[in-house]
Amino acid sequence: MKEYDFAIIGSGIAGLSFALKAARHGSVAVITKRKGADTNTAWAQGGIACVTSDEDSFELHVRDTLEAGARLCDEAVVRTIVTEGPERIRELAALGVQFDQREVSGHRELDLGKEGGHSKRRVLHVQDATGQEIEERLLRELAKQPNVALWENHMAVDLITAAKLGFATEDRCLGVYVLDEKTDKVETVRSDRTVLATGGCGKVYLYTTNPDIATGDGVAMAWRAGVEISNMEFVQFHPTCLFHAEAKSFLISEAVRGEGGILRNHRGEDFMRRYDSRGSLAPRDIVARAIDAEIKRSGARCVFLDITHKPPEFIRERFPHIYQTCLRFGIDMLKQAIPVVPAAHYQCGGIKTDVNGATTLPGLYAIGEVACTGMHGANRLASNSLLEGLVVAHRAAAAAVQTRPARKPKIPLPEWRSGNVQDVDELVVIYHNWDEIRRLMWDYVGIVRTDKRLQRASARLRNLQREIREFYWNFKVSIDLLELRNLAAVAALIVDSALCRKESRGLHYTLDHPETNDREFKRDTLLSRG
């Protein structure tokens, strides 16, 4: 058994930020199922929304966030994160993150981008690869910390809690079981302060902008441990994923629209003006539904994002990564519009926490996309996610340091026992179930929903979960099996949450209940096994 003062599962912006601050106060394990840089953060193109300009204000940023969130944000949480953002940005700069600047009247200032739903330019960026730059800087700093152990290629299996061990004392998180992919052994990690920073669940859908690691592991583990889960019906579909047979999950940043890109249908029409006065810069939920409607109405396979009217040198300098990637697939965005479709992008719900990352289970924190602080409400405002990860990680680290449990006799933790299980004999069963979950979620629980589709998804998921449970208990655990188990759990949480909300709000749009009903549903959807 290994023991640490802090055990962090996940190595994105939230997990690494927490680790760097916790390392000043004790031993830290950062557990990640792939390499340290294999995170959603590293795929973030747009940037970080933060008030840094004299033309902007905290009030405007708060207002934009609340409006995008369809009256379901926690305003106090929004204000805290928005107002504490600038200090966290200064910390990133001190680590060497150099946000893009521009020359204005003989002096240099931040080159702020604008994205859908923002009333002012406030998105700090490093060209169009902001997340990758931040991830690299944080990992570089982490490597300097003698108190930190980075466990790569280790996947968390389940949380260890007092209740699961049968103790009648107050339930709390005691640690986590972790599978070492190289040895196929499950190790026991004890920690009084365990942090879930595992990111989102984009791979629960057939089409997503997320990397392969985004299988909802943290939410699934928390659910099995009896932790409260909130607002899982609100899954954000990014309107502009590159549509190409050979491209896998490549996002065309919202910053392209922020810099003047126009969405056009197959006839070349600027169709967004028919759906919202803000046109192509409307919030993501509106744009994604508009594209979905346009494709269904016309029978076309995609729409197009056109920025050919901007100077070629501007496009190459502002979007070098997107430009080169499109060229690789035979699309010259200087001369032709980019074919795009919506794809699952961001989990706005998650493990219910306060603004300090504390969950309903003592000893367990959740930060970043895996958590639901109340910041995003029914729809995340573009580029608010990295900001939330930074601020809440800082607050969670401070809270965790202050709330160390008093020294008491420790509850003994049992080692993992595999029993009389055997190696998986037919991987095709896992891959078939994985594909079926992702396809049924895309077909029945996508951008536009109905009660009938949701009920069909629910019935099929119940059967799939029975099959997966049997598989889990009869065969040796593996990364593939654990991810499938987690995907099924998260898919069911999304469906159950969607069935509970008999209205349309933000990212949850249902044809059976097309109106917003503030009287009954201006509240969070809360689920727990208890």
Backbone hydrogen bonds, N-H to C=O, Kabsch-Sander energy under -0.5 kcal/mol:
donor,donor_aa,acceptor,acceptor_aa,energy
2,K,188,T,-2.4
4,Y,190,R,-2.4
5,D,27,S,-0.6
6,F,27,S,-1.8
7,A,193,R,-2.2
8,I,6,F,-0.5
8,I,29,A,-3.4
9,I,195,V,-3.2
10,G,8,I,-0.8
10,G,31,I,-2.5
12,G,197,A,-0.6
16,L,12,G,-2.6
17,S,13,I,-1.6
18,F,14,A,-2.4
19,A,15,G,-2.3
20,L,16,L,-2.4
21,K,17,S,-1.4
22,A,18,F,-2.8
23,A,19,A,-2.1
24,R,21,K,-0.9
25,H,22,A,-2.4
28,V,147,N,-2.7
29,A,6,F,-2.4
30,V,149,A,-2.9
31,I,8,I,-3.5
31,I,29,A,-0.6
32,T,30,V,-0.5
32,T,151,W,-2.8
38,D,35,K,-1.6
39,T,37,A,-1.8
43,W,40,N,-1.3
44,A,41,T,-1.9
48,I,124,L,-2.3
49,A,383,S,-3.0
50,C,48,I,-0.5
50,C,122,R,-2.6
52,T,50,C,-0.7
56,D,53,S,-1.1
61,H,57,S,-2.0
62,V,58,F,-2.8
63,R,59,E,-2.6
64,D,60,L,-2.6
65,T,61,H,-2.1
66,L,62,V,-2.6
67,E,63,R,-2.4
68,A,64,D,-2.3
69,G,65,T,-2.0
70,A,67,E,-1.3
71,R,66,L,-1.4
72,L,69,G,-1.1
74,D,374,G,-2.9
75,E,73,C,-0.9
78,V,74,D,-2.5
79,R,75,E,-2.6
80,T,76,A,-2.0
81,I,77,V,-2.5
82,V,78,V,-2.7
83,T,79,R,-2.5
84,E,80,T,-1.8
85,G,81,I,-0.7
85,G,82,V,-0.5
88,R,84,E,-1.3
89,I,85,G,-2.1
90,R,86,P,-2.0
91,E,87,E,-1.5
92,L,88,R,-1.8
93,A,89,I,-2.4
94,A,90,R,-2.0
95,L,91,E,-1.1
95,L,92,L,-0.6
96,G,93,A,-1.4
97,V,92,L,-2.0
98,Q,96,G,-0.6
99,F,97,V,-0.8
100,D,125,H,-3.1
102,R,109,E,-2.8
104,V,102,R,-0.5
104,V,107,H,-3.4
107,H,104,V,-1.8
109,E,102,R,-2.1
111,D,100,D,-2.7
112,L,110,L,-1.2
113,G,123,V,-2.9
117,G,281,L,-1.6
118,H,115,E,-2.0
122,R,113,G,-1.5
122,R,120,K,-0.6
123,V,113,G,-2.4
124,L,48,I,-2.7
124,L,122,R,-0.8
127,Q,125,H,-0.5
129,A,126,V,-2.4
130,T,45,Q,-1.2
131,G,44,A,-2.9
132,Q,44,A,-0.5
133,E,129,A,-1.7
134,I,130,T,-2.3
135,E,131,G,-2.8
136,E,132,Q,-2.2
137,R,133,E,-2.1
138,L,134,I,-2.5
139,L,135,E,-2.4
140,R,136,E,-2.1
141,E,137,R,-2.0
142,L,138,L,-2.5
143,A,139,L,-2.0
144,K,141,E,-1.1
145,Q,142,L,-1.9
148,V,145,Q,-1.2
149,A,28,V,-2.8
150,L,148,V,-0.5
151,W,30,V,-3.3
151,W,149,A,-0.7
152,E,150,L,-1.1
153,N,34,R,-1.9
154,H,32,T,-2.1
154,H,151,W,-0.6
155,M,179,L,-2.4
157,V,177,Y,-3.3
158,D,177,Y,-0.8
160,I,175,G,-2.6
161,T,159,L,-0.6
162,A,172,R,-2.0
165,L,161,T,-1.4
166,G,163,A,-1.5
167,F,162,A,-2.3
173,C,362,P,-3.0
174,L,160,I,-3.5
175,G,160,I,-1.0
176,V,189,V,-2.5
177,Y,158,D,-2.7
178,V,187,E,-2.8
179,L,155,M,-3.4
180,D,178,V,-0.5
180,D,185,K,-2.9
181,E,153,N,-2.3
181,E,179,L,-0.7
184,D,180,D,-2.3
185,K,180,D,-0.6
187,E,178,V,-3.7
187,E,185,K,-0.6
189,V,176,V,-2.4
189,V,187,E,-0.5
190,R,2,K,-3.1
190,R,188,T,-0.5
191,S,174,L,-2.0
194,T,363,G,-2.7
195,V,7,A,-3.2
196,L,365,Y,-3.3
197,A,9,I,-3.0
197,A,195,V,-0.6
203,K,214,A,-2.4
204,V,201,C,-2.3
205,Y,202,G,-1.9
206,L,438,R,-1.3
209,T,344,A,-2.4
210,N,344,A,-0.5
214,A,211,P,-1.8
215,T,213,I,-2.1
216,G,200,G,-1.9
220,A,216,G,-2.2
221,M,217,D,-2.5
222,A,218,G,-2.5
223,W,219,V,-2.5
224,R,220,A,-2.3
225,A,221,M,-1.4
226,G,223,W,-1.7
227,V,222,A,-2.6
229,I,527,L,-3.2
230,S,350,G,-3.4
231,N,525,T,-2.5
234,F,231,N,-1.4
235,V,233,E,-1.3
236,Q,234,F,-0.6
236,Q,346,Y,-3.5
238,H,236,Q,-0.6
238,H,343,A,-2.4
241,C,239,P,-0.5
241,C,341,V,-3.1
242,L,250,F,-2.9
243,F,339,P,-2.7
244,H,242,L,-0.9
247,A,244,H,-0.9
249,S,247,A,-0.6
251,L,249,S,-0.7
252,I,240,T,-2.6
253,S,251,L,-0.8
256,V,253,S,-1.8
257,R,253,S,-0.5
257,R,254,E,-0.6
258,G,254,E,-2.1
259,E,255,A,-1.6
260,G,257,R,-1.8
261,G,256,V,-2.4
262,I,306,D,-2.5
264,R,304,F,-3.3
265,N,269,E,-1.7
268,G,265,N,-2.2
271,F,269,E,-1.8
272,M,263,L,-0.6
273,R,270,D,-0.9
274,R,271,F,-2.0
275,Y,272,M,-1.5
276,D,272,M,-2.0
279,G,276,D,-2.0
281,L,278,R,-1.9
282,A,279,G,-1.5
287,V,283,P,-2.1
288,A,284,R,-3.0
289,R,285,D,-1.9
290,A,286,I,-2.2
291,I,287,V,-2.5
292,D,288,A,-2.4
293,A,289,R,-2.6
294,E,290,A,-2.5
295,I,291,I,-2.6
296,K,292,D,-2.2
297,R,293,A,-2.6
298,S,294,E,-2.1
299,G,295,I,-2.2
303,V,340,V,-2.3
304,F,264,R,-2.9
305,L,338,I,-2.8
306,D,262,I,-3.2
306,D,304,F,-0.6
307,I,305,L,-0.6
310,K,307,I,-1.7
314,F,311,P,-0.6
315,I,311,P,-1.9
316,R,312,P,-2.4
317,E,313,E,-1.8
318,R,314,F,-2.9
319,F,315,I,-2.5
323,Y,319,F,-2.7
324,Q,320,P,-2.4
325,T,321,H,-2.3
326,C,322,I,-2.6
327,L,323,Y,-2.2
328,R,324,Q,-1.9
329,F,325,T,-1.0
329,F,326,C,-0.7
330,G,327,L,-2.1
331,I,326,C,-2.9
332,D,330,G,-0.5
333,M,331,I,-0.9
335,K,332,D,-1.9
336,Q,332,D,-2.3
338,I,305,L,-2.9
340,V,303,V,-2.9
341,V,241,C,-2.1
343,A,238,H,-1.8
344,A,207,Y,-2.2
345,H,236,Q,-3.1
346,Y,236,Q,-1.9
348,C,234,F,-2.0
348,C,346,Y,-0.8
349,G,234,F,-0.7
350,G,230,S,-2.7
351,I,370,V,-2.7
352,K,228,E,-2.1
353,T,372,C,-1.9
354,D,358,A,-1.4
357,G,354,D,-1.9
359,T,364,L,-1.9
364,L,361,L,-2.0
365,Y,194,T,-2.8
366,A,357,G,-2.5
367,I,196,L,-2.4
370,V,367,I,-0.6
371,A,368,G,-1.7
372,C,351,I,-3.0
378,A,69,G,-2.4
379,N,376,H,-1.9
382,A,116,G,-0.7
384,N,381,L,-1.8
388,E,384,N,-2.3
389,G,385,S,-2.5
390,L,386,L,-2.1
391,V,387,L,-2.4
392,V,388,E,-2.7
393,A,389,G,-1.6
394,H,390,L,-1.8
395,R,391,V,-2.2
396,A,392,V,-3.0
397,A,393,A,-2.3
398,A,394,H,-1.9
399,A,395,R,-2.4
400,A,396,A,-2.9
401,V,397,A,-2.1
402,Q,398,A,-1.5
403,T,399,A,-1.3
404,R,401,V,-0.7
421,V,419,G,-1.3
422,Q,474,N,-1.3
429,V,426,E,-1.6
430,I,426,E,-0.6
431,Y,427,L,-2.3
432,H,428,V,-2.4
433,N,429,V,-2.3
434,W,430,I,-2.5
435,D,431,Y,-2.3
436,E,432,H,-2.4
437,I,433,N,-2.4
438,R,434,W,-2.1
439,R,435,D,-2.2
440,L,436,E,-2.6
441,M,437,I,-2.2
442,W,438,R,-1.7
443,D,439,R,-2.5
444,Y,440,L,-2.6
445,V,441,M,-1.9
449,R,509,Y,-2.5
454,L,450,T,-2.3
455,Q,451,D,-2.5
456,R,452,K,-2.1
457,A,453,R,-2.3
458,S,454,L,-2.4
459,A,455,Q,-2.3
460,R,456,R,-2.2
461,L,457,A,-2.4
462,R,458,S,-1.9
463,N,459,A,-1.4
464,L,460,R,-2.4
465,Q,461,L,-2.8
466,R,462,R,-1.6
467,E,463,N,-2.0
468,I,464,L,-2.7
469,R,465,Q,-2.6
470,E,466,R,-2.0
471,F,467,E,-2.1
472,Y,468,I,-2.8
473,W,469,R,-2.1
474,N,470,E,-1.2
475,F,471,F,-1.3
476,K,422,Q,-2.8
482,L,478,S,-2.6
483,E,479,I,-2.6
484,L,480,D,-2.1
485,R,481,L,-2.4
486,N,482,L,-2.2
487,L,483,E,-2.7
488,A,484,L,-2.3
489,A,485,R,-1.7
490,V,486,N,-2.5
491,A,487,L,-2.8
492,A,488,A,-2.0
493,L,489,A,-1.8
494,I,490,V,-2.3
495,V,491,A,-2.3
496,D,492,A,-2.9
497,S,493,L,-2.2
498,A,494,I,-2.3
499,L,495,V,-2.4
500,C,496,D,-1.4
501,R,497,S,-1.0
502,K,500,C,-1.0
503,E,501,R,-1.2
504,S,515,E,-1.9
505,R,508,H,-2.4
507,L,378,A,-2.4
508,H,505,R,-2.4
509,Y,507,L,-0.9
511,L,449,R,-2.7
513,H,510,T,-0.8
518,D,516,T,-0.6
521,F,517,N,-2.5
522,K,518,D,-1.1
523,R,521,F,-2.0
526,L,524,D,-0.7
527,L,229,I,-2.9
